[in-house]
Amino acid sequence: MSTTSVSTKDLHKSLGRKELFSVAAGQIIGAGIMALTGVAIALTGRSANLAFMLAALAVVAISIPTIFLASSVRLRGGQYTQAAVFVGKKFAGMFIIIFIVSNISLAMYAVSFADYFLALVPGIPTKLIAVIVLTIIFIVNYFGVGKAAFLQTIMVIVLAIALACFTAFGLFKVEPGYFQNPGFITNGLTGLLTAMAFLTFATGGAAVILNLSAEAKNAKKDIPFVIIVSTIAIALLYALMSTVAAGVLPIEQVAGQPLTVVAKEIMPTWIYVFFVVGGAMFALISTLNAQVSWITKPIMQACVDNWFPKSFAKLHPKYNTPYRLLIVYYIIGMIPILTEWDIEFIANSALILLYVSLFVVGAGVLRLPKLFPEQWNNSPFHVNTFWFYTFNIIGLIVLVIQTLLLAQNLSKWGLIGNVVVLILAVIFGIVRNNKVDMEISVENE
């Protein structure tokens, strides 16, 4: 396979609904559930379960442009192709830089996994554990998306069992009068909506499977279905877990606390250990594996379009994986671990920009009926013009609210980091623009 003929068209369509669901579930279920449940309880008391369900509806609303789009056409370059087709070439170049920087968080999951591991097995260097975990995940993905999807399915099953154990052991210990005051909607509607806004970060993430469009067997049917079902199903599980978290011990003992506080109270020691390993640790590693599986695809299409050297996009002749991009991202992920850089700061340096970019590409989807009229008319999610614009605008408004909430917690240096990345992205988009030859990466099938 020559470098000149490399294209996302060469990727194998091997991911069915089950595999896509595993990736989406692994992306959604992160360490956030362990920490943010306590935050939600502090904001709204025992109505944290209601806040989770409202958050799921908000996430689905944010995903509406993606759902409409994914049900109409296959985007082989995922979010990058979306940016290129619906906004423009220069913006696509800017977007891919923001996308790359915002996903340096890969190393953060490996380090966080090491921290949990050392809590159970102390005495091992944190760097060593983080390096081993990152290496294993990249090796699995190097040998093919099928191998990564199989590992993801196993991890998500273990993860679901661990979280279900928390629910099963706790539901029968919930104190009577759960839905009565005091303790329910403790800070009124404001507290409930604030908790909902925070919890969108715990229930979001499924929409990233758009980046696996080139490898989905039936992208137009499976991707929208998985985004909706995985988000709502996991939010239901979260709602049950938060009922246990808020209903077993007094509110003042669990407000702002991680789930492990209640887990120790309701579980035998050996099941508690399984909950920490299968819950917190597998949540991190499944998110890491999911991210590695989709992170290279938009960049691969950008290489094909000549934003970066086309040779980077070359697929392995046997495993059909963009192995060179995987190696590059492995090095990028390894450097912060070995040098002890502030990984969270680096990742946050483009997070606000990423949300703003997603707003721009989401707004671009308003052009879907004009650019792809036949495909939109044949979409299983087709609605009339009024509802199309109404649903899309609602999704964009919710995304703005989520972005503003995120911006409130941004430090001065975080703001500077976003500005620096924006400047670099603009320069890159302008300077490289004349050398880019965009391949058509939209398919009707």
C-alpha positions in Angstrom: 0.0 0.0 0.0 1.7 3.2 -1.1 1.5 6.4 0.9 -0.1 8.3 -2.0 -3.1 5.9 -2.1 -3.6 5.9 1.7 -7.1 7.0 2.6 -9.7 6.5 5.3 -11.5 4.5 2.6 -8.9 1.8 3.3 -10.1 1.3 6.9 -12.0 -1.9 7.5 -15.7 -1.5 8.4 -15.6 -4.0 11.3 -17.4 -2.2 14.2 -21.0 -3.2 14.8 -23.5 -1.8 17.3 -22.0 -3.8 20.2 -18.5 -2.6 19.7 -19.6 1.0 19.2 -21.7 0.8 22.4 -18.6 -0.5 24.3 -16.5 2.4 23.1 -19.3 4.9 23.9 -19.9 3.4 27.3 -16.1 3.4 28.1 -15.9 7.0 27.0 -18.8 8.1 29.2 -18.0 6.1 32.3 -14.9 7.8 33.7 -13.6 8.7 37.1 -16.0 11.6 37.2 -18.8 9.4 38.5 -16.7 8.7 41.6 -16.2 12.4 42.4 -19.1 14.3 40.8 -21.8 12.4 42.6 -20.7 13.9 45.8 -20.6 17.3 44.2 -24.2 16.9 42.9 -25.4 15.8 46.4 -23.8 18.9 47.9 -25.7 21.1 45.3 -29.1 19.4 45.4 -29.2 16.8 48.1 -31.0 13.5 47.4 -32.4 14.8 44.1 -29.0 14.1 42.6 -30.6 11.1 40.8 -33.0 13.5 39.1 -30.1 15.8 38.2 -28.4 12.8 36.5 -31.5 12.1 34.3 -31.8 15.8 33.4 -28.1 15.8 32.5 -28.6 12.8 30.2 -31.4 14.7 28.4 -29.1 17.8 28.1 -26.3 15.6 26.7 -28.7 14.1 24.1 -29.8 17.7 23.3 -26.1 18.7 22.7 -25.7 15.6 20.5 -28.7 16.4 18.3 -26.7 18.0 15.5 -24.4 15.0 15.5 -27.3 12.6 15.5 -29.0 14.3 12.6 -25.7 14.4 10.7 -24.6 10.9 11.4 -27.9 9.5 10.4 -27.6 11.1 7.0 -24.0 10.5 5.8 -20.9 8.7 6.8 -18.1 11.0 7.8 -14.8 9.0 7.4 -12.8 11.7 9.2 -15.3 12.1 12.0 -15.4 15.6 13.6 -12.6 16.8 11.3 -14.7 16.0 8.2 -17.7 17.7 9.8 -15.6 20.8 10.3 -14.3 20.8 6.7 -17.6 20.1 5.0 -19.9 22.3 7.1 -17.6 25.2 8.0 -14.7 25.3 5.6 -11.1 24.3 4.7 -9.2 26.9 6.9 -11.4 26.1 9.9 -10.7 22.4 9.4 -7.0 23.1 9.8 -7.6 25.2 12.9 -9.9 22.5 14.3 -7.4 19.7 13.9 -4.8 21.6 16.0 -7.3 22.2 18.7 -8.4 18.6 18.5 -4.8 17.3 18.9 -3.9 19.5 21.9 -7.2 18.9 23.8 -6.6 15.1 23.5 -3.2 15.1 25.2 -5.2 14.1 28.2 -4.4 10.5 27.3 -1.5 10.5 29.8 -3.8 11.9 32.5 -5.8 8.7 32.5 -2.7 6.5 32.8 -1.4 8.6 35.8 -4.8 8.6 37.5 -5.0 4.8 37.1 -1.5 4.5 38.7 -2.7 6.6 41.7 -5.6 4.2 42.3 -3.4 1.1 41.8 -0.9 2.4 44.4 -3.7 2.9 46.9 -4.2 -0.8 46.8 -0.6 -1.9 46.1 1.8 0.7 47.6 5.5 0.9 47.0 5.6 0.8 43.2 6.8 3.9 41.3 3.8 5.8 39.8 5.7 6.4 36.6 6.3 2.7 36.1 2.6 1.8 36.4 1.5 4.7 34.1 4.1 3.7 31.5 3.0 0.0 31.6 -0.7 0.9 31.3 -0.2 3.4 28.4 2.1 0.9 26.6 -0.4 -2.0 26.9 -3.3 0.1 25.5 -1.3 1.3 22.6 0.0 -2.2 21.8 -3.6 -3.5 21.8 -4.7 -0.7 19.4 -1.7 -1.3 17.2 -2.9 -4.8 16.5 -6.2 -3.6 15.2 -9.5 -2.0 16.1 -11.1 -5.4 16.5 -8.6 -6.3 19.3 -9.2 -2.9 21.0 -13.0 -3.3 20.7 -12.8 -6.8 22.2 -10.8 -5.5 25.2 -13.2 -2.6 25.5 -16.2 -5.0 25.7 -14.6 -7.0 28.4 -13.6 -3.9 30.4 -17.1 -2.4 30.1 -18.7 -5.7 31.3 -16.5 -5.7 34.4 -17.1 -2.0 34.9 -20.9 -2.5 34.7 -20.8 -5.4 37.2 -18.7 -3.2 39.6 -21.1 -0.3 39.4 -24.1 -2.7 39.6 -22.6 -4.2 42.8 -22.7 -0.7 44.4 -26.3 -0.3 43.5 -27.4 -3.8 44.5 -25.7 -3.7 47.9 -27.0 -0.2 48.6 -30.6 0.0 47.4 -32.0 -2.1 50.2 -30.2 0.1 52.7 -31.6 3.4 51.6 -33.4 5.1 54.5 -37.2 5.6 54.3 -38.6 8.9 53.2 -36.0 9.4 50.5 -38.1 11.9 48.4 -39.2 13.9 51.4 -37.9 17.2 52.7 -35.5 18.1 54.2 -32.9 16.7 52.0 -34.6 16.6 48.6 -33.9 19.6 46.2 -32.1 21.2 49.0 -31.1 24.4 47.1 -34.2 24.7 45.0 -34.4 24.7 41.3 -31.1 26.6 41.0 -29.3 23.9 42.9 -30.9 21.2 40.8 -30.0 22.9 37.5 -26.5 23.6 38.6 -26.0 20.0 39.5 -27.5 19.0 36.2 -24.9 21.2 34.4 -22.0 19.7 36.3 -23.2 16.1 35.6 -23.3 16.7 31.9 -19.5 16.1 32.2 -20.2 12.7 33.8 -22.9 11.6 31.3 -21.4 13.0 28.1 -18.9 11.5 25.7 -20.8 9.2 23.5 -20.8 11.5 20.5 -17.1 10.9 20.0 -18.0 7.6 18.2 -18.6 9.9 15.2 -14.8 9.6 14.8 -15.2 5.9 14.2 -17.6 6.4 11.2 -15.1 5.0 8.7 -14.9 1.7 10.7 -18.6 1.3 11.5 -20.4 -1.4 9.6 -23.6 0.6 9.5 -22.6 4.1 10.5 -25.9 5.9 9.6 -28.0 3.6 11.8 -25.7 2.5 14.5 -23.9 5.7 15.5 -27.1 7.8 16.3 -28.7 4.8 18.0 -25.6 4.2 20.2 -25.2 7.9 21.2 -28.8 8.0 22.5 -29.1 4.6 24.1 -25.6 4.6 25.8 -26.2 8.0 27.2 -29.6 7.3 28.7 -28.8 3.7 29.8 -25.7 4.9 31.7 -27.5 7.9 33.2 -30.2 5.5 34.6 -27.4 3.4 36.2 -25.9 6.6 37.6 -29.3 7.7 38.9 -29.6 4.5 40.8 -26.1 4.8 42.2 -26.7 8.4 43.3 -29.8 7.2 45.1 -27.6 4.8 47.1 -24.9 7.5 47.6 -27.4 10.0 49.0 -29.8 7.7 50.7 -27.8 5.4 53.0 -25.8 7.9 55.1 -26.9 11.4 56.3 -26.5 14.0 53.6 -23.8 15.9 55.5 -21.6 12.9 55.5 -21.7 12.3 51.8 -22.0 15.8 50.3 -18.8 16.5 48.3 -17.4 13.1 49.1 -16.4 10.3 46.6 -18.5 7.2 46.2 -16.0 5.2 48.2 -17.3 6.7 51.4 -20.6 4.9 51.0 -19.1 1.9 49.3 -17.1 1.1 52.5 -20.3 1.3 54.5 -22.4 -1.0 52.4 -20.0 -3.6 50.9 -17.9 -6.5 52.3 -14.2 -5.7 52.0 -13.5 -8.0 49.1 -16.4 -6.6 47.1 -15.3 -3.1 48.0 -11.9 -3.8 46.5 -13.5 -5.2 43.4 -15.6 -2.0 43.2 -12.5 0.2 43.4 -10.6 -1.9 40.8 -13.5 -2.7 38.5 -15.2 0.6 39.0 -12.7 3.5 39.4 -9.7 1.8 37.8 -11.5 0.2 34.9 -13.4 3.4 34.3 -10.1 5.2 33.6 -8.5 2.5 31.5 -11.7 1.9 29.4 -11.8 5.7 28.7 -8.1 5.6 27.7 -8.7 2.6 25.4 -11.8 4.2 23.8 -9.9 7.5 23.2 -6.9 5.8 21.6 -9.3 3.8 19.3 -10.9 7.0 17.8 -8.3 9.7 18.3 -6.2 8.9 15.2 -9.0 8.9 12.7 -9.7 12.6 12.3 -5.9 13.2 12.2 -5.5 10.5 9.6 -8.0 12.3 7.3 -6.1 15.5 8.0 -2.9 13.8 6.8 -4.7 12.5 3.7 -5.7 16.1 3.0 -2.1 17.2 3.4 -2.4 19.3 6.5 0.3 17.0 7.8 2.7 14.6 5.9 0.6 12.0 4.1 3.1 9.3 5.1 1.8 9.7 8.7 -1.5 8.2 7.7 -0.1 5.0 6.3 -2.0 1.9 7.4 -0.2 -1.2 8.7 -0.3 -3.8 5.8 -1.4 -6.6 8.2 -3.4 -4.9 11.0 -5.0 -2.0 9.0 -4.2 0.5 11.7 -2.7 4.0 11.3 0.4 2.7 13.2 2.5 5.7 12.6 0.0 8.1 14.2 -0.4 5.6 17.1 3.4 5.7 17.6 3.4 9.5 17.5 0.5 9.7 20.0 2.2 7.1 22.2 5.3 9.3 22.4 3.2 12.4 23.0 1.4 10.5 25.9 4.7 9.2 27.3 6.5 12.6 27.5 4.3 14.1 30.2 4.5 10.9 32.3 8.3 10.7 32.2 8.9 14.5 32.6 6.0 15.0 35.1 4.5 17.9 33.2 1.2 19.3 34.4 -0.9 17.1 32.2 -4.2 18.6 33.3 -3.1 22.1 32.5 -1.9 21.0 29.0 -5.2 19.3 28.3 -7.3 22.2 29.6 -5.3 24.6 27.4 -7.6 23.8 24.5 -10.7 22.5 26.2 -12.7 25.7 26.0 -11.6 26.1 22.4 -12.7 22.6 21.6 -16.2 23.3 23.0 -16.3 26.6 21.0 -15.2 24.6 17.9 -17.9 22.0 18.5 -20.4 24.9 18.7 -19.2 26.2 15.3 -19.4 22.8 13.6 -22.7 22.1 15.3 -24.1 25.4 13.9 -22.7 24.3 10.5 -25.0 21.3 10.6 -27.9 23.7 10.1 -26.8 23.6 6.4 -27.4 19.8 6.3 -30.8 20.0 4.4 -29.2 22.3 1.8 -25.9 20.4 1.3 -27.3 16.9 1.5 -31.0 17.2 0.8 -31.6 13.6 -0.5 -29.6 12.0 2.4 -31.4 14.1 5.0 -34.8 13.2 3.6 -33.9 9.5 3.8 -32.5 9.8 7.4 -34.4 7.7 10.0 -34.3 10.8 12.2 -35.7 13.1 9.6 -38.1 15.8 10.9 -39.7 18.7 9.3 -37.9 22.0 8.8 -39.3 23.7 11.9 -38.3 20.9 14.3 -34.9 20.4 12.5 -33.9 24.0 13.4 -35.6 24.0 16.8 -33.8 20.8 18.0 -30.5 22.0 16.6 -30.8 25.4 18.2 -31.8 23.8 21.6 -28.7 21.6 21.4 -26.5 24.6 20.6 -27.9 26.6 23.5 -27.2 23.7 26.0 -23.7 23.5 24.6 -23.2 27.3 25.2 -24.4 26.8 28.8 -22.0 23.9 29.4 -19.1 25.9 27.9 -19.8 28.9 30.1 -19.9 26.6 33.2 -16.5 25.1 32.2 -15.1 28.6 31.6 -16.0 29.7 35.1 -13.5 27.3 36.5 -10.7 28.3 34.1 -7.6 29.8 35.7 -5.7 32.7 34.4 -3.0 30.4 33.0 -5.7 28.2 31.5 -7.1 31.2 29.7 -3.6 32.1 28.4 -3.1 28.5 27.3 -6.4 28.6 25.2 -5.3 31.9 23.6 -1.9 30.5 22.7 -3.4 27.4 21.1 -6.0 29.6 19.2 -3.2 31.7 17.8 -1.2 28.7 16.7 -4.3 27.1 15.2 -5.2 30.2 13.2 -1.6 30.6 11.9 -1.6 26.9 11.0 -4.9 27.1 9.2 -3.8 30.2 7.2 -0.2 29.2 6.3 -1.0 25.5 5.4 -4.2 26.2 3.6 -2.7 26.6 0.1 -0.9 23.2 0.3 -4.1 21.3 1.2 -5.9 19.2 -1.3 -9.1 18.0 0.4 -10.3 14.5 -0.3 -14.0 13.9 -0.3 -14.5 12.0 3.0 -18.3 12.0 3.0 -20.1 8.8 1.9 -23.8 8.2 1.3 -23.8 4.6 2.4 
